[in-house]
Amino acid sequence: MRALAVLAACLLLAGCGGGHSTATRAGTATRPAAAATTTGAALQGTGYSLRLPAGWRDASREDTGLSSAPDLVVAATDPPAVTLVTRDRQPANVSAADLLRTLRRSEVDRQGVRGASAAAPIAVSGARGVTYHYDTTSDAGVKLRTRQVVVIHGRTAYTIALTTPVDSFAAADPEFGAILASWRWTG
């Protein structure tokens, strides 16, 4: 399912064409990466709530092209970005560490993935997990970067994935961080 998330990202990014770049041709920043804040809508997912940065919207009702709907889809146009939240029940005979490794491996070992980073520890509202990123190319030829955060809460693995054109990643990642910082468990 996550392989199709890149396709969903392209659909929600209005063709994956436009972009927002924080660098000029000379390589100097056009605007500094500021700490993002969540001043937008408050949303409820299954077992959690979060707040969106200004300019982000709930895109859960938009057609993602995925065979099964993610728990939550949020999107922005400047910088172009999509975040999908999916949930996977943790089998009783599998440890949290094994599940985290399996979910990461299922993403980075598939065809077309490049530049996968090592998994780094992270906590989201007290739930421990891992974060990593990797690059792919859309069917339209746009180079995409995905940052995934996978955390275990209760017996469920939550995958929170940001996908954006590579040249927009530096601007979108702080906003993704603000979404993660606003995350609260409700169940």
GIHU-V647822 format. One record per residue. N is the residue number from 1. PSI is psi in whole degrees, -180 to 180 (999 if undefined). OMEGA is omega in degrees with one decimal (* if undefined). NEAR is the number of other C-alpha atoms within 12 Angstrom. Layout:
# GIHU-V647822
n=N psi=PSI omega=OMEGA near=NEAR
n=N psi=PSI omega=OMEGA near=NEAR
This chain:
# GIHU-V647822
n=1 psi=-41 omega=-176.9 near=24
n=2 psi=-27 omega=177.0 near=35
n=3 psi=-34 omega=178.4 near=27
n=4 psi=-12 omega=178.7 near=24
n=5 psi=-33 omega=177.6 near=41
n=6 psi=-41 omega=176.8 near=43
n=7 psi=-44 omega=178.3 near=33
n=8 psi=-41 omega=179.0 near=39
n=9 psi=-44 omega=179.4 near=46
n=10 psi=-42 omega=178.9 near=39
n=11 psi=-44 omega=-177.5 near=29
n=12 psi=-21 omega=179.3 near=36
n=13 psi=17 omega=178.6 near=37
n=14 psi=54 omega=174.5 near=26
n=15 psi=0 omega=179.9 near=23
n=16 psi=13 omega=-175.4 near=35
n=17 psi=-66 omega=-173.2 near=27
n=18 psi=165 omega=180.0 near=22
n=19 psi=167 omega=177.2 near=29
n=20 psi=123 omega=-178.5 near=27
n=21 psi=140 omega=177.4 near=26
n=22 psi=7 omega=-178.4 near=24
n=23 psi=145 omega=173.7 near=19
n=24 psi=178 omega=178.9 near=12
n=25 psi=-30 omega=179.7 near=9
n=26 psi=-7 omega=176.8 near=8
n=27 psi=9 omega=178.2 near=11
n=28 psi=150 omega=-176.7 near=11
n=29 psi=137 omega=175.7 near=16
n=30 psi=-27 omega=172.2 near=15
n=31 psi=140 omega=-177.7 near=14
n=32 psi=150 omega=175.4 near=14
n=33 psi=107 omega=-179.0 near=19
n=34 psi=157 omega=175.4 near=16
n=35 psi=126 omega=-178.9 near=18
n=36 psi=152 omega=175.5 near=27
n=37 psi=159 omega=179.7 near=23
n=38 psi=95 omega=-179.8 near=26
n=39 psi=2 omega=-177.7 near=18
n=40 psi=-155 omega=-174.1 near=22
n=41 psi=148 omega=170.7 near=21
n=42 psi=132 omega=-178.3 near=22
n=43 psi=151 omega=175.9 near=28
n=44 psi=129 omega=169.7 near=24
n=45 psi=-169 omega=178.9 near=27
n=46 psi=100 omega=178.5 near=22
n=47 psi=8 omega=-178.8 near=24
n=48 psi=164 omega=170.8 near=30
n=49 psi=160 omega=177.9 near=25
n=50 psi=166 omega=175.6 near=35
n=51 psi=149 omega=-178.4 near=31
n=52 psi=148 omega=170.0 near=35
n=53 psi=158 omega=175.7 near=35
n=54 psi=139 omega=179.4 near=24
n=55 psi=-10 omega=176.6 near=24
n=56 psi=153 omega=-179.3 near=34
n=57 psi=157 omega=173.1 near=30
n=58 psi=116 omega=-179.2 near=29
n=59 psi=19 omega=-176.3 near=30
n=60 psi=-28 omega=-178.8 near=27
n=61 psi=-5 omega=178.6 near=16
n=62 psi=152 omega=-179.0 near=22
n=63 psi=114 omega=179.5 near=21
n=64 psi=-16 omega=-176.4 near=32
n=65 psi=4 omega=179.8 near=22
n=66 psi=149 omega=-179.3 near=25
n=67 psi=-31 omega=173.5 near=14
n=68 psi=141 omega=-173.5 near=17
n=69 psi=136 omega=171.3 near=23
n=70 psi=165 omega=177.8 near=32
n=71 psi=-37 omega=-178.8 near=29
n=72 psi=143 omega=175.2 near=32
n=73 psi=127 omega=174.4 near=37
n=74 psi=150 omega=-174.6 near=44
n=75 psi=158 omega=175.2 near=40
n=76 psi=157 omega=177.0 near=36
n=77 psi=-21 omega=179.2 near=32
n=78 psi=97 omega=1.3 near=28
n=79 psi=153 omega=179.6 near=36
n=80 psi=124 omega=-176.4 near=41
n=81 psi=150 omega=174.8 near=51
n=82 psi=137 omega=173.1 near=51
n=83 psi=127 omega=177.4 near=47
n=84 psi=140 omega=173.5 near=43
n=85 psi=124 omega=175.8 near=40
n=86 psi=160 omega=-178.5 near=34
n=87 psi=136 omega=175.7 near=31
n=88 psi=125 omega=176.2 near=27
n=89 psi=140 omega=178.7 near=22
n=90 psi=119 omega=177.6 near=23
n=91 psi=145 omega=-175.5 near=15
n=92 psi=-32 omega=-175.8 near=12
n=93 psi=14 omega=-179.3 near=11
n=94 psi=130 omega=178.9 near=16
n=95 psi=160 omega=177.8 near=17
n=96 psi=-42 omega=-179.9 near=28
n=97 psi=-42 omega=178.6 near=21
n=98 psi=-41 omega=179.4 near=19
n=99 psi=-44 omega=178.4 near=28
n=100 psi=-44 omega=178.2 near=35
n=101 psi=-42 omega=-179.3 near=27
n=102 psi=-45 omega=179.4 near=21
n=103 psi=-40 omega=177.7 near=35
n=104 psi=-47 omega=-178.0 near=33
n=105 psi=-37 omega=-179.6 near=24
n=106 psi=-25 omega=178.3 near=17
n=107 psi=-50 omega=-170.9 near=35
n=108 psi=-15 omega=179.9 near=28
n=109 psi=5 omega=-178.5 near=20
n=110 psi=161 omega=-177.3 near=19
n=111 psi=139 omega=176.4 near=14
n=112 psi=-4 omega=179.3 near=21
n=113 psi=132 omega=178.8 near=24
n=114 psi=156 omega=170.7 near=19
n=115 psi=33 omega=-179.5 near=20
n=116 psi=131 omega=178.0 near=25
n=117 psi=163 omega=172.8 near=22
n=118 psi=154 omega=177.2 near=17
n=119 psi=134 omega=177.4 near=26
n=120 psi=145 omega=179.7 near=21
n=121 psi=148 omega=178.4 near=19
n=122 psi=156 omega=172.3 near=22
n=123 psi=138 omega=176.3 near=22
n=124 psi=112 omega=-178.2 near=31
n=125 psi=42 omega=177.1 near=21
n=126 psi=-14 omega=178.7 near=17
n=127 psi=130 omega=-177.5 near=26
n=128 psi=149 omega=178.6 near=23
n=129 psi=-154 omega=-179.3 near=32
n=130 psi=158 omega=172.8 near=34
n=131 psi=148 omega=179.0 near=32
n=132 psi=167 omega=176.2 near=32
n=133 psi=162 omega=177.3 near=33
n=134 psi=164 omega=-179.8 near=36
n=135 psi=148 omega=174.6 near=33
n=136 psi=177 omega=174.2 near=35
n=137 psi=132 omega=-179.7 near=27
n=138 psi=167 omega=176.3 near=30
n=139 psi=-26 omega=179.2 near=19
n=140 psi=0 omega=178.1 near=18
n=141 psi=9 omega=179.4 near=17
n=142 psi=130 omega=176.7 near=26
n=143 psi=125 omega=-176.4 near=30
n=144 psi=149 omega=172.1 near=38
n=145 psi=135 omega=176.7 near=40
n=146 psi=131 omega=170.9 near=46
n=147 psi=124 omega=179.3 near=43
n=148 psi=142 omega=172.3 near=44
n=149 psi=125 omega=178.3 near=41
n=150 psi=119 omega=179.2 near=42
n=151 psi=153 omega=177.5 near=43
n=152 psi=126 omega=174.3 near=36
n=153 psi=121 omega=-173.4 near=29
n=154 psi=-128 omega=177.8 near=22
n=155 psi=27 omega=-177.3 near=21
n=156 psi=136 omega=172.4 near=28
n=157 psi=126 omega=176.2 near=36
n=158 psi=121 omega=174.8 near=41
n=159 psi=121 omega=-178.8 near=39
n=160 psi=110 omega=-170.1 near=42
n=161 psi=125 omega=173.5 near=45
n=162 psi=128 omega=174.1 near=48
n=163 psi=133 omega=-176.3 near=51
n=164 psi=155 omega=171.6 near=54
n=165 psi=144 omega=-175.9 near=42
n=166 psi=-42 omega=-176.9 near=35
n=167 psi=-8 omega=177.6 near=30
n=168 psi=-5 omega=-173.6 near=35
n=169 psi=-44 omega=-177.3 near=34
n=170 psi=-32 omega=178.2 near=35
n=171 psi=-34 omega=-176.3 near=33
n=172 psi=-32 omega=-174.6 near=41
n=173 psi=-42 omega=176.3 near=36
n=174 psi=-35 omega=176.9 near=26
n=175 psi=-39 omega=174.3 near=39
n=176 psi=-42 omega=177.3 near=42
n=177 psi=-37 omega=177.7 near=34
n=178 psi=-38 omega=176.1 near=25
n=179 psi=-46 omega=179.5 near=42
n=180 psi=-40 omega=-179.6 near=39
n=181 psi=-27 omega=-179.9 near=26
n=182 psi=-11 omega=-174.9 near=28
n=183 psi=133 omega=175.3 near=30
n=184 psi=138 omega=177.6 near=24
n=185 psi=135 omega=-179.1 near=23
n=186 psi=-8 omega=-176.6 near=15
n=187 psi=999 omega=* near=13
